[in-house]
Amino acid sequence: MTTLWDHYALTTAYDEMRCPDNLARPSSDRLSQYLDNLDSHALDARKTAAEMAIIEMGITFTVYSDEGNIDRAWPFDIIPRIIEYRE
């Protein structure tokens, strides 16, 4: 059976959720299991809902170095960062 983590790209940077061997860190094991039980449509639906909420609430920022000073929606990652209590 294929899991979400089978194609997860690890880099040389520190990953808060996954160990270098692509196993879940103890602090993120429950979240990893939860995400693995979601299909791609459910995960995409949650991402879209978060993006729409940000747009509807008007949470934006402006990059003044860009021509026109256009407001942009705030980028948001639906997967939380897990920080252990001792950290």
Secondary structure, 3 states (H helix, E strand, C coil): CCCHHHHCCCCCCCCCCECCCCCECHHHHHHHHHHHCCCHHHHHHHHHHHHHHHHHHCCEEECCCCCCCCEEECCCCCCCCCCCCCC
